Amino acid sequence: MLITFEGIDGAGKSTQIQELVHALSARSIEAVTLREPGGTAVAEKIRQILLESSHEISPIGELLLFSASRAELVQEVIVPALANGKTVILDRFFDSTTAYQGYGRGIDLELLRSIIAISTCGITPDITFYLDLEPEEAMKRKFSKTSIPLAFEGDELDRMERSGLEFYRNVRQGYLDIMHIKSERFVWINALDPVAVIHSRIIALLDERFLQNQSSYDERNAMGTSKSKKERFL
């Protein structure tokens, strides 16, 4: 089972992932939690370059660095974890590439699809929770101020966040477009809702989708999965 969380920084992905992990742990369900970019020794070094570097990186260079990080994570961690019947929870996956590098940086979407297919080994999430938040509100949350900054700027921000407010507006539109196309996989969530309300909705949706459809899901994922793991989800 591969569960992904998407949204711009400040939408609350990390908080909801923590809440979900606690809920799974309470039901004795083992989950592997990962983030992009990162998750392996090589991928973490790439993350440092992408987010902490003061140097300019071209849009294509940025795309290839993100993709290299993802390829390492998929092959070293995600594929083995799924093969062992584990639930994998991922903070960002290839939808971020489409939103950020496609809609945000303006890279051709067909080119993106080809590179994504290579870096993911064709793996697709079973469900994706998209926490929707306007960029202005994201910055307000980040700095905990009553006034909304006019742009993403300042030393407090990483390299991606310094891309500008218009960039993040385009990224958000990208997510909305992806969600419309991939509506069977995406779940839209209002990131302004209380944490507990969002968590309850996530748990309810996972229960509904993967308990009611567990039989057909197991048939597709039975190889290398024990009976206890087949019955594992929520």
C-alpha positions in Angstrom: 0.0 0.0 0.0 1.5 3.3 -1.1 -0.1 6.5 0.4 1.2 9.9 -0.7 0.6 13.4 0.6 0.8 16.4 -1.6 0.5 20.1 -1.3 2.6 23.3 -1.1 4.8 23.8 2.0 2.8 24.9 4.9 -0.3 22.9 4.0 0.2 20.5 7.0 1.4 17.3 5.2 3.9 16.5 7.9 1.4 16.9 10.7 -1.2 14.6 9.0 1.5 12.0 8.2 2.4 11.9 11.9 -1.2 11.6 12.9 -1.7 8.7 10.4 1.4 6.9 11.6 0.1 7.1 15.2 -3.3 5.7 14.1 -1.6 2.9 12.3 0.7 2.1 15.2 -2.3 1.9 17.5 -3.7 -0.9 15.3 -0.3 -2.7 15.1 0.2 -1.8 11.5 3.8 -1.2 10.4 4.3 1.8 8.1 7.4 3.1 6.4 7.4 6.9 6.3 9.5 8.7 3.7 10.0 12.2 2.2 11.0 13.6 -1.1 13.6 14.5 -1.9 15.5 12.3 0.6 15.2 8.9 2.2 18.6 7.4 1.2 22.1 8.6 1.8 22.5 9.8 -1.8 19.0 11.3 -1.9 19.6 13.3 1.3 22.7 14.8 -0.3 20.7 15.7 -3.3 18.1 17.3 -1.0 20.7 19.5 0.5 21.8 20.7 -2.9 18.2 21.4 -4.0 16.9 23.1 -0.9 19.9 24.6 0.9 22.2 25.7 -1.9 22.6 29.4 -2.5 23.6 28.6 -6.1 21.2 29.0 -9.0 20.0 25.7 -10.6 18.4 25.6 -14.0 14.9 24.2 -14.3 16.1 21.1 -16.2 19.0 20.6 -13.7 16.5 20.9 -10.9 14.2 18.3 -12.5 17.0 15.8 -13.0 18.2 16.2 -9.5 14.7 15.6 -8.1 14.4 12.6 -10.4 17.8 11.2 -9.4 16.8 11.4 -5.8 13.5 9.7 -6.5 15.1 6.9 -8.5 17.4 6.1 -5.5 14.4 6.2 -3.0 12.2 4.0 -5.2 14.8 1.3 -5.9 16.4 1.2 -2.5 13.5 1.6 -0.2 10.0 1.8 -1.7 10.1 -1.3 -4.0 11.5 -3.6 -1.2 9.0 -2.2 1.3 6.0 -2.8 -0.9 7.3 -6.2 -1.9 7.4 -7.1 1.8 3.7 -6.1 2.2 4.5 -2.9 4.2 2.4 0.3 4.1 4.5 3.1 2.7 3.6 6.7 3.5 5.3 9.3 1.3 5.6 13.0 1.8 5.6 14.0 -1.9 6.0 11.8 -4.9 5.9 12.4 -8.7 2.8 14.6 -8.6 5.1 17.2 -7.0 7.3 17.1 -10.1 4.4 17.8 -12.4 3.2 20.6 -10.2 6.5 22.2 -9.3 8.7 21.6 -12.4 5.9 21.4 -14.9 3.4 24.1 -13.9 5.9 26.1 -11.7 9.0 26.0 -13.9 7.2 25.6 -17.2 8.9 22.3 -18.3 7.1 20.4 -21.0 4.6 18.0 -19.4 5.2 15.2 -22.0 8.9 15.4 -21.2 8.1 15.2 -17.5 6.0 12.1 -18.0 8.8 10.3 -19.6 11.3 11.2 -16.9 8.8 10.4 -14.1 8.2 6.9 -15.6 11.9 6.2 -15.5 12.5 7.5 -12.0 9.4 5.7 -10.4 9.8 2.3 -12.2 6.1 2.7 -13.0 4.9 2.8 -9.4 1.7 4.7 -8.7 0.2 5.6 -5.3 -2.9 3.7 -4.2 -4.3 7.0 -2.9 -3.0 10.6 -2.8 -4.2 13.2 -0.2 -3.9 16.7 -1.5 -4.0 19.4 1.2 -5.1 22.5 -0.6 -3.8 25.9 0.6 -3.4 29.2 -1.1 0.3 30.4 -1.2 -0.5 33.6 0.8 -1.9 31.5 3.6 1.1 29.2 3.5 3.4 32.1 4.0 1.3 33.4 6.8 1.5 30.0 8.5 5.3 29.8 8.0 6.0 33.1 9.7 3.0 33.1 12.1 2.2 36.8 11.4 -1.1 38.5 11.0 0.0 40.3 7.8 0.5 38.2 4.7 3.9 38.6 2.9 3.7 39.9 -0.7 6.3 37.4 -1.9 8.2 34.4 -1.0 11.6 35.9 0.0 14.1 36.2 2.8 16.8 34.2 4.4 14.3 32.1 6.4 13.2 30.4 3.1 14.9 27.5 1.3 15.8 27.7 -2.4 12.4 26.4 -3.6 10.5 28.8 -1.4 12.4 31.7 -2.7 10.9 31.1 -6.2 8.2 33.7 -5.7 4.5 33.9 -4.9 3.5 33.6 -8.6 5.5 30.4 -8.9 3.5 28.9 -6.0 0.2 30.1 -7.5 1.1 28.2 -10.6 2.1 25.1 -8.6 -1.2 25.1 -6.8 -3.0 25.4 -10.1 -1.0 22.4 -11.3 -2.1 20.3 -8.3 -5.7 21.3 -9.0 -5.4 20.2 -12.7 -3.7 16.9 -11.8 -6.4 16.2 -9.2 -9.1 16.8 -11.9 -7.4 14.3 -14.3 -6.6 11.7 -11.6 -9.8 12.1 -9.6 -10.0 8.3 -8.9 -6.7 8.5 -6.9 -6.7 12.0 -5.5 -8.6 13.2 -2.4 -9.0 17.0 -2.0 -8.7 18.3 1.5 -9.1 21.8 2.8 -5.9 22.5 4.6 -7.6 25.2 6.6 -9.8 22.7 8.5 -8.7 21.7 12.0 -6.0 19.1 12.3 -8.4 16.6 14.0 -11.1 17.1 11.3 -8.6 16.4 8.5 -7.2 13.3 10.3 -10.7 11.9 10.9 -11.5 12.3 7.2 -8.3 10.6 6.1 -8.9 7.6 8.4 -12.6 7.3 7.3 -11.6 7.4 3.6 -8.9 4.8 4.0 -11.3 2.6 6.0 -13.9 2.9 3.3 -11.8 2.5 0.2 -9.5 -0.3 1.4 -11.7 -2.3 3.6 -14.6 -2.5 1.2 -12.3 -3.2 -1.7 -9.8 -5.3 0.2 -10.5 -8.5 -1.7 -9.7 -7.1 -5.2 -6.8 -5.1 -3.8 -5.3 -8.3 -2.3 -5.6 -10.2 -5.6 -3.4 -7.5 -7.3 -0.9 -7.4 -4.4 -0.8 -11.0 -3.1 2.7 -11.9 -4.2 5.0 -12.1 -1.2 2.2 -11.0 1.2 1.2 -13.0 4.2 -2.4 -13.4 5.3 -1.8 -11.1 8.3 -0.5 -8.5 6.0 -3.4 -8.9 3.6 -5.8 -8.1 6.4 -3.6 -5.4 7.8 -5.1 -2.1 6.6 -7.1 -0.1 9.1 
